[in-house]
């Protein structure tokens, strides 16, 4: 999301573009960014997605990795944002620890 916001500022007026057209183009870009963010939010909480997919979507959206500590305060935040239980988030932590260890 941050890179999307920054890209709006890298969209200078195009030669010959009127102020009205430039503003309209920026509004369209902002609408695309908002739509993409909403899709990411929907993906992180969709009951059609597995806990793993939901947590990965949360990580992408917030640009934060799932903490390794089962008592980390983000476990509850991730659970609330993804519609999962804290136990499901902790189960994903265990799966990932097993995959890397």
Secondary structure, 3 states (H helix, E strand, C coil): CHHHHHHHHCCCCCCCCCHHHHHHHHHHHHHHHHHHHHHHHHHHHCCCCCHHHHHHHHHHHHCCCCCCCCCCCHHHHHHHHHCCCHHHHHHHHHHHHHHHC
